[in-house]
Amino acid sequence: MTDHRYAPPASLVADQLPVAIARPASVTGAACLLGAAYLVSAAGSFYQFRVALGGNPGGMLIYFAVGSAIGISIAIWIIRAIWIGENWARVSVIVVLCLKVAMGFKYAPLMPKISVFYNATYLLSFAMLAVAVVLLFARDARTWFAPRVQATG
């Protein structure tokens, strides 16, 4: 303690430094699966878009392009957050999986009327997403998403 009357009090708390750990293979695999699942889903959506409009997209192509750009941006944002270890990103993947399940139940009566290619891409992207969720919550992935700080001093 100093004798200066207006000096701030001294603290025994040390500064926090980030701890570098290696990215687990399950997180790398999950990030790759999420990217592949998005690409498969986008291919199915584009195919269904072309089929629904009879090969003549017209002005609807702009809306599809803007929606796809927004979807790509969100997918890249979530995958990047998983890559650097943000815990909210793996929770958001669970939310996306739940939304995909809900949409599957909602549109199940329409599945026979929709093209086989779209149904296959939907099921494949769902399976890839489910495996990615399992990988994101594996034991070694939990340490990747845990807060990483270490006291100095």
Residue frames as a rotation matrix with the C-alpha (Angstrom) as fourth column:
MET 1
0.587 0.810 0.000 0.00
0.810 -0.587 0.000 0.00
0.000 0.000 -1.000 0.00
THR 2
-0.313 -0.674 0.669 1.24
0.620 -0.678 -0.394 3.47
0.719 0.292 0.630 -0.74
ASP 3
-0.552 0.058 -0.832 1.23
0.736 -0.436 -0.518 6.39
-0.393 -0.898 0.198 1.64
HIS 4
-0.970 0.228 0.086 -0.54
-0.138 -0.807 0.574 8.52
0.200 0.544 0.815 -0.95
ARG 5
-0.680 0.724 0.113 -3.98
-0.164 0.000 -0.986 9.19
-0.715 -0.689 0.119 0.35
TYR 6
0.253 0.834 -0.491 -5.77
-0.694 -0.197 -0.692 9.30
-0.674 0.516 0.529 -3.05
ALA 7
-0.710 -0.545 -0.446 -4.01
-0.704 0.526 0.477 6.34
-0.026 0.653 -0.757 -4.69
PRO 8
0.309 0.837 -0.451 -6.31
-0.792 0.489 0.364 3.58
0.526 0.245 0.815 -5.97
PRO 9
0.456 -0.115 0.883 -6.36
-0.688 0.584 0.431 0.44
-0.565 -0.803 0.187 -3.87
ALA 10
-0.578 -0.703 -0.414 -4.02
-0.816 0.495 0.298 -2.37
-0.005 0.510 -0.860 -4.85
SER 11
0.587 0.809 0.027 -5.59
-0.800 0.585 -0.132 -5.61
-0.123 0.056 0.991 -6.03
LEU 12
-0.299 -0.665 0.684 -4.40
-0.506 0.718 0.477 -9.19
-0.809 -0.204 -0.552 -5.84
VAL 13
0.644 0.584 0.494 -6.35
0.149 0.538 -0.830 -10.13
-0.750 0.608 0.259 -8.99
ALA 14
-0.469 -0.881 0.063 -4.05
0.161 -0.016 0.987 -10.86
-0.869 0.473 0.150 -11.90
ASP 15
-0.187 0.330 -0.925 -4.55
-0.898 -0.438 0.025 -9.95
-0.397 0.836 0.379 -15.53
GLN 16
0.401 0.421 0.813 -6.18
-0.045 0.896 -0.442 -12.59
-0.915 0.140 0.378 -17.68
LEU 17
-0.464 -0.565 -0.682 -4.42
-0.780 -0.105 0.618 -14.00
-0.421 0.818 -0.392 -20.73
PRO 18
0.618 0.702 -0.354 -6.02
-0.785 0.535 -0.311 -16.25
-0.029 0.470 0.882 -23.33
VAL 19
-0.143 -0.601 0.786 -4.88
-0.413 0.758 0.505 -19.85
-0.900 -0.252 -0.357 -23.28
ALA 20
-0.050 0.060 -0.997 -4.15
-0.994 0.090 0.056 -21.39
0.093 0.994 0.055 -26.67
ILE 21
-0.143 0.031 0.989 -5.38
-0.275 0.959 -0.070 -24.96
-0.951 -0.282 -0.129 -27.14
ALA 22
-0.967 -0.228 -0.110 -5.46
-0.179 0.306 0.935 -27.14
-0.180 0.924 -0.337 -30.23
ARG 23
-0.146 0.953 -0.266 -8.74
-0.986 -0.162 -0.039 -27.36
-0.080 0.257 0.963 -32.13
PRO 24
-0.306 0.070 0.950 -10.22
-0.267 0.951 -0.156 -30.84
-0.914 -0.301 -0.272 -31.63
ALA 25
-0.995 -0.097 0.031 -10.82
-0.008 0.382 0.924 -33.03
-0.101 0.919 -0.380 -34.66
SER 26
-0.353 0.933 0.066 -14.52
0.898 0.358 -0.255 -33.24
-0.262 -0.031 -0.965 -33.81
VAL 27
0.212 0.393 -0.895 -14.87
0.175 -0.916 -0.361 -29.45
-0.962 -0.080 -0.263 -34.12
THR 28
-0.632 -0.499 -0.594 -13.02
-0.512 -0.307 0.802 -29.45
-0.582 0.811 -0.062 -37.44
GLY 29
-0.920 0.320 0.224 -15.21
0.391 0.757 0.523 -32.27
-0.003 0.569 -0.822 -38.72
ALA 30
-0.054 0.952 -0.303 -18.37
0.814 -0.134 -0.565 -30.54
-0.579 -0.277 -0.767 -37.51
ALA 31
-0.035 -0.009 -0.999 -17.41
-0.249 -0.968 0.018 -27.29
-0.968 0.250 0.032 -39.24
CYS 32
-0.898 -0.317 -0.305 -16.75
-0.377 0.195 0.906 -29.15
-0.227 0.928 -0.294 -42.49
LEU 33
-0.691 0.706 0.155 -20.05
0.719 0.694 0.044 -31.04
-0.076 0.142 -0.987 -42.16
LEU 34
0.064 0.730 -0.680 -21.95
0.472 -0.623 -0.624 -27.81
-0.879 -0.282 -0.384 -41.55
GLY 35
-0.369 -0.275 -0.888 -20.46
-0.573 -0.685 0.450 -26.26
-0.732 0.675 0.096 -44.67
ALA 36
-0.997 -0.006 -0.078 -21.26
-0.063 0.652 0.756 -29.35
0.046 0.758 -0.650 -46.73
ALA 37
-0.428 0.901 -0.071 -24.80
0.814 0.350 -0.463 -29.51
-0.392 -0.256 -0.883 -45.30
TYR 38
0.042 0.428 -0.903 -25.39
-0.041 -0.902 -0.429 -25.90
-0.998 0.055 -0.020 -46.30
LEU 39
-0.667 -0.348 -0.659 -24.11
-0.641 -0.184 0.745 -26.54
-0.380 0.919 -0.101 -49.82
VAL 40
-0.918 0.385 0.099 -26.32
0.395 0.852 0.343 -29.63
0.048 0.354 -0.934 -50.20
SER 41
-0.141 0.908 -0.395 -29.32
0.722 -0.179 -0.668 -27.73
-0.677 -0.380 -0.630 -48.88
ALA 42
-0.146 0.024 -0.989 -28.62
-0.381 -0.924 0.034 -24.78
-0.913 0.382 0.144 -51.19
ALA 43
-0.944 -0.206 -0.257 -28.38
-0.316 0.344 0.884 -27.12
-0.094 0.916 -0.390 -54.20
GLY 44
-0.644 0.763 0.049 -31.74
0.761 0.646 -0.059 -28.66
-0.077 -0.001 -0.997 -53.34
SER 45
0.020 0.652 -0.758 -33.33
0.415 -0.695 -0.587 -25.26
-0.909 -0.303 -0.285 -52.81
PHE 46
-0.472 -0.256 -0.843 -32.00
-0.574 -0.637 0.515 -23.95
-0.669 0.727 0.154 -56.12
TYR 47
-0.991 0.131 -0.001 -33.25
0.091 0.698 0.710 -27.05
0.093 0.704 -0.704 -57.93
GLN 48
-0.328 0.928 -0.176 -36.69
0.890 0.241 -0.386 -26.74
-0.316 -0.283 -0.906 -56.33
PHE 49
-0.111 0.215 -0.970 -36.72
-0.024 -0.977 -0.214 -23.02
-0.994 -0.001 0.113 -57.17
ARG 50
-0.795 -0.246 -0.554 -36.07
-0.538 -0.135 0.832 -23.82
-0.279 0.960 -0.025 -60.84
VAL 51
-0.860 0.510 0.013 -38.70
0.482 0.803 0.352 -26.59
0.169 0.309 -0.936 -60.89
ALA 52
-0.237 0.820 -0.521 -41.34
0.711 -0.220 -0.668 -24.44
-0.662 -0.529 -0.531 -59.15
LEU 53
0.035 0.215 -0.976 -40.97
-0.331 -0.919 -0.214 -21.67
-0.943 0.331 0.039 -61.72
GLY 54
0.785 0.358 0.505 -40.79
0.265 0.543 -0.797 -24.03
-0.559 0.760 0.331 -64.68
GLY 55
0.025 -0.888 0.460 -37.27
0.954 0.159 0.255 -23.01
-0.299 0.432 0.851 -65.67
ASN 56
-0.054 0.008 0.999 -38.28
0.566 -0.824 0.037 -19.35
0.823 0.567 0.039 -66.17
PRO 57
-0.315 -0.114 -0.942 -37.24
0.947 -0.108 -0.304 -17.51
-0.067 -0.988 0.142 -62.99
GLY 58
0.342 0.454 0.823 -37.84
0.573 -0.795 0.201 -13.99
0.745 0.403 -0.532 -64.32
GLY 59
0.135 -0.230 0.964 -37.80
-0.446 -0.883 -0.149 -11.36
0.885 -0.410 -0.222 -61.56
MET 60
0.954 0.266 0.137 -37.92
-0.243 0.421 0.874 -13.99
0.175 -0.867 0.467 -58.81
LEU 61
0.465 -0.852 -0.240 -34.24
0.645 0.512 -0.567 -14.73
0.606 0.109 0.788 -59.41
ILE 62
-0.204 -0.527 0.825 -33.30
-0.202 -0.802 -0.562 -11.47
0.958 -0.282 0.057 -57.67
TYR 63
0.479 0.451 0.754 -35.23
-0.820 -0.077 0.567 -12.45
0.314 -0.889 0.333 -54.53
PHE 64
0.966 -0.165 -0.199 -33.65
0.200 0.964 0.173 -15.88
0.164 -0.207 0.965 -54.57
ALA 65
0.152 -0.975 0.163 -30.17
0.495 -0.068 -0.866 -14.38
0.856 0.212 0.472 -55.00
VAL 66
-0.113 -0.154 0.982 -30.68
-0.607 -0.772 -0.190 -11.94
0.787 -0.617 -0.006 -52.11
GLY 67
0.773 0.464 0.433 -32.06
-0.627 0.452 0.634 -14.69
0.099 -0.762 0.640 -49.87
SER 68
0.798 -0.542 -0.264 -29.17
0.470 0.834 -0.289 -16.96
0.377 0.107 0.920 -50.80
ALA 69
-0.083 -0.856 0.511 -26.64
0.105 -0.517 -0.850 -14.21
0.991 -0.016 0.133 -50.06
ILE 70
0.179 0.221 0.959 -28.20
-0.880 -0.399 0.257 -13.70
0.440 -0.890 0.123 -46.62
GLY 71
0.970 0.229 0.078 -28.18
-0.241 0.887 0.394 -17.46
0.021 -0.401 0.916 -45.99
ILE 72
0.476 -0.870 -0.128 -24.55
0.525 0.397 -0.753 -17.79
0.706 0.291 0.646 -47.07
SER 73
-0.143 -0.526 0.838 -23.56
-0.365 -0.759 -0.539 -14.89
0.920 -0.383 -0.084 -44.80
ILE 74
0.492 0.396 0.775 -25.28
-0.860 0.083 0.503 -16.42
0.135 -0.914 0.382 -41.78
ALA 75
0.976 -0.146 -0.161 -23.77
0.147 0.989 -0.005 -19.86
0.160 -0.019 0.987 -42.51
ILE 76
0.164 -0.976 0.143 -20.25
0.372 -0.073 -0.925 -18.43
0.913 0.205 0.352 -42.81
TRP 77
-0.026 -0.114 0.993 -20.75
-0.704 -0.703 -0.099 -16.41
0.710 -0.702 -0.061 -39.61
ILE 78
0.777 0.385 0.498 -21.86
-0.628 0.531 0.569 -19.46
-0.046 -0.755 0.654 -37.62
ILE 79
0.844 -0.506 -0.181 -19.15
0.420 0.832 -0.363 -21.75
0.334 0.230 0.914 -39.04
ARG 80
-0.007 -0.873 0.487 -16.46
0.051 -0.486 -0.872 -19.14
0.999 0.019 0.048 -38.32
ALA 81
0.191 0.149 0.970 -17.75
-0.890 -0.390 0.235 -18.73
0.413 -0.909 0.058 -34.76
ILE 82
0.984 0.113 0.136 -17.57
-0.156 0.916 0.369 -22.51
-0.083 -0.384 0.920 -34.27
TRP 83
0.556 -0.831 -0.021 -14.06
0.439 0.314 -0.842 -22.49
0.706 0.459 0.539 -35.74
ILE 84
-0.291 -0.714 0.637 -12.86
-0.210 -0.602 -0.770 -19.97
0.933 -0.358 0.025 -33.14
GLY 85
-0.714 -0.068 -0.697 -14.73
0.515 0.624 -0.588 -21.58
0.475 -0.779 -0.410 -30.22
GLU 86
-0.737 0.538 0.409 -17.78
-0.635 -0.759 -0.146 -19.39
0.232 -0.367 0.901 -29.62
ASN 87
-0.910 0.364 0.200 -20.30
0.190 0.794 -0.578 -21.37
-0.369 -0.488 -0.791 -27.55
TRP 88
-0.144 0.915 -0.376 -23.36
-0.411 -0.401 -0.819 -19.48
-0.900 0.036 0.434 -28.85
ALA 89
-0.306 -0.013 -0.952 -22.64
-0.952 0.027 0.306 -20.87
0.022 1.000 -0.021 -32.33
ARG 90
-0.939 -0.025 -0.344 -23.05
-0.061 0.993 0.096 -24.50
0.339 0.111 -0.934 -31.35
VAL 91
-0.582 0.806 -0.108 -26.29
0.262 0.061 -0.963 -23.63
-0.770 -0.589 -0.247 -29.57
SER 92
-0.084 0.545 -0.834 -27.50
-0.747 -0.589 -0.309 -21.90
-0.660 0.597 0.457 -32.74
VAL 93
-0.732 -0.182 -0.657 -26.77
-0.601 0.626 0.496 -25.10
0.321 0.758 -0.567 -34.69
ILE 94
-0.871 0.491 -0.024 -29.17
0.423 0.725 -0.544 -26.92
-0.250 -0.484 -0.839 -32.34
VAL 95
-0.204 0.816 -0.540 -31.78
-0.163 -0.573 -0.804 -24.24
-0.965 -0.076 0.249 -33.05
VAL 96
-0.315 0.035 -0.949 -31.29
-0.939 -0.154 0.306 -24.71
-0.136 0.987 0.081 -36.80
LEU 97
-0.956 -0.037 -0.290 -31.64
-0.088 0.982 0.164 -28.48
0.279 0.183 -0.943 -36.38
CYS 98
-0.611 0.784 -0.111 -34.90
0.410 0.194 -0.891 -28.00
-0.677 -0.590 -0.440 -34.43
LEU 99
-0.090 0.562 -0.822 -36.21
-0.604 -0.687 -0.403 -25.67
-0.792 0.461 0.401 -37.13
LYS 100
-0.620 -0.196 -0.760 -35.33
-0.760 0.393 0.518 -28.22
0.197 0.898 -0.393 -39.78
VAL 101
-0.940 0.337 -0.055 -37.22
0.337 0.890 -0.309 -30.92
-0.055 -0.309 -0.950 -37.84
ALA 102
-0.321 0.863 -0.390 -40.24
0.127 -0.369 -0.921 -28.62
-0.939 -0.345 0.009 -37.45
MET 103
-0.156 0.228 -0.961 -40.25
-0.884 -0.466 0.033 -27.78
-0.441 0.855 0.275 -41.15
GLY 104
-0.905 -0.199 -0.377 -39.95
-0.355 0.841 0.409 -31.47
0.236 0.504 -0.831 -41.97
PHE 105
-0.714 0.700 -0.011 -43.08
0.533 0.533 -0.657 -32.22
-0.454 -0.475 -0.754 -39.96
LYS 106
-0.141 0.683 -0.717 -44.93
-0.241 -0.726 -0.644 -29.26
-0.960 0.082 0.267 -41.45
TYR 107
0.008 0.074 -0.997 -44.14
-0.975 -0.223 -0.024 -30.15
-0.224 0.972 0.070 -45.06
ALA 108
-0.737 -0.298 0.607 -44.26
-0.275 0.952 0.134 -33.95
-0.618 -0.068 -0.783 -44.67
PRO 109
0.203 0.861 0.466 -47.64
0.260 0.411 -0.874 -34.20
-0.944 0.298 -0.141 -46.46
LEU 110
0.772 0.080 -0.630 -46.16
-0.497 -0.541 -0.679 -32.36
-0.395 0.837 -0.378 -49.44
MET 111
-0.152 -0.966 0.210 -43.06
-0.560 0.259 0.787 -34.57
-0.814 0.002 -0.580 -49.71
PRO 112
-0.113 0.089 0.990 -44.58
0.566 0.824 -0.010 -36.97
-0.816 0.559 -0.143 -52.30
LYS 113
0.832 0.505 0.230 -45.44
0.483 -0.454 -0.749 -33.99
-0.274 0.734 -0.621 -54.53
ILE 114
0.629 -0.695 -0.347 -41.96
-0.639 -0.717 0.277 -32.46
-0.442 0.047 -0.896 -54.30
SER 115
0.544 -0.465 -0.699 -39.12
-0.585 0.387 -0.713 -33.74
0.601 0.797 -0.062 -56.47
VAL 116
0.885 -0.271 -0.378 -37.06
0.404 0.850 0.338 -36.71
0.230 -0.453 0.862 -55.35
PHE 117
-0.045 -0.965 0.258 -33.86
0.611 -0.231 -0.757 -34.66
0.790 0.123 0.600 -55.66
TYR 118
-0.104 0.064 0.993 -35.13
-0.507 -0.862 0.003 -32.03
0.855 -0.503 0.122 -53.24
ASN 119
0.863 0.464 0.197 -36.28
-0.416 0.433 0.800 -34.66
0.286 -0.772 0.567 -50.74
ALA 120
0.633 -0.700 -0.332 -32.90
0.673 0.709 -0.212 -36.40
0.383 -0.089 0.919 -50.95
THR 121
-0.294 -0.773 0.562 -30.98
0.300 -0.633 -0.714 -33.16
0.908 -0.042 0.418 -50.41
TYR 122
0.268 0.468 0.842 -33.25
-0.674 -0.533 0.511 -32.25
0.688 -0.705 0.173 -47.48
LEU 123
0.988 0.139 -0.062 -32.71
-0.063 0.745 0.664 -35.60
0.139 -0.652 0.745 -45.77
LEU 124
0.340 -0.936 -0.094 -28.97
0.764 0.333 -0.553 -35.61
0.549 0.116 0.828 -46.51
SER 125
-0.290 -0.449 0.845 -28.49
-0.081 -0.868 -0.490 -32.09
0.953 -0.211 0.216 -45.13
PHE 126
0.607 0.556 0.568 -30.56
-0.644 -0.074 0.761 -33.03
0.465 -0.828 0.313 -42.06
ALA 127
0.897 -0.308 -0.315 -28.38
0.397 0.877 0.271 -36.09
0.193 -0.368 0.909 -41.43
MET 128
-0.042 -0.964 0.261 -25.19
0.637 -0.227 -0.737 -34.04
0.770 0.136 0.624 -41.85
LEU 129
-0.058 0.111 0.992 -26.53
-0.477 -0.876 0.070 -31.41
0.877 -0.469 0.104 -39.47
ALA 130
0.887 0.433 0.160 -27.45
-0.360 0.431 0.827 -34.04
0.289 -0.791 0.538 -36.86
VAL 131
0.578 -0.759 -0.301 -23.96
0.751 0.639 -0.168 -35.59
0.320 -0.129 0.939 -37.03
ALA 132
-0.228 -0.667 0.709 -22.42
0.259 -0.744 -0.616 -32.12
0.939 0.043 0.342 -36.72
VAL 133
0.411 0.438 0.800 -24.44
-0.653 -0.472 0.593 -31.48
0.637 -0.766 0.092 -33.54
VAL 134
0.976 -0.093 -0.198 -23.21
0.191 0.805 0.561 -34.77
0.107 -0.585 0.804 -32.07
LEU 135
0.177 -0.981 0.075 -19.62
0.825 0.106 -0.555 -33.80
0.537 0.161 0.828 -32.92
LEU 136
-0.110 -0.200 0.974 -20.03
-0.112 -0.971 -0.212 -30.31
0.988 -0.132 0.084 -31.47
PHE 137
0.508 0.349 0.787 -21.12
-0.797 -0.155 0.583 -31.75
0.325 -0.924 0.200 -28.12
ALA 138
0.569 -0.437 -0.697 -18.47
0.329 0.897 -0.295 -34.49
0.754 -0.061 0.654 -27.94
ARG 139
0.750 -0.269 -0.604 -16.21
0.626 -0.006 0.780 -34.56
-0.213 -0.963 0.164 -24.89
ASP 140
-0.305 -0.952 -0.023 -13.17
0.887 -0.293 0.358 -32.99
-0.348 0.089 0.933 -26.58
ALA 141
-0.288 0.261 0.921 -15.34
0.593 -0.707 0.385 -30.30
0.752 0.657 0.049 -28.19
ARG 142
0.744 0.604 -0.285 -16.61
0.577 -0.366 0.730 -29.18
0.337 -0.707 -0.621 -24.79
THR 143
0.186 -0.757 -0.627 -13.13
0.740 -0.311 0.596 -28.01
-0.646 -0.575 0.502 -23.84
TRP 144
-0.618 -0.405 0.675 -12.89
0.775 -0.459 0.435 -26.07
0.134 0.791 0.597 -27.12
PHE 145
-0.031 0.728 0.685 -16.06
0.376 -0.626 0.683 -24.11
0.926 0.279 -0.254 -26.34
ALA 146
0.510 0.139 -0.849 -15.26
0.860 -0.084 0.504 -23.55
-0.001 -0.987 -0.162 -22.64
PRO 147
0.962 -0.214 0.168 -13.98
-0.211 -0.977 -0.033 -20.09
0.171 -0.004 -0.985 -21.62
ARG 148
0.483 -0.865 -0.136 -10.20
0.810 0.500 -0.306 -20.02
0.333 0.037 0.942 -21.97
VAL 149
0.590 -0.386 0.709 -8.46
-0.395 -0.904 -0.164 -17.63
0.704 -0.183 -0.686 -19.58
GLN 150
0.350 -0.576 -0.739 -5.47
0.794 0.601 -0.092 -18.11
0.496 -0.555 0.668 -17.33
ALA 151
0.997 -0.008 -0.081 -4.35
0.045 -0.779 0.626 -15.93
-0.068 -0.628 -0.776 -14.46
THR 152
0.293 -0.947 0.134 -0.87
0.271 -0.052 -0.961 -14.46
0.917 0.317 0.241 -14.63
GLY 153
-0.027 -0.424 0.905 1.41
-0.698 -0.641 -0.321 -13.74
0.716 -0.640 -0.278 -11.75
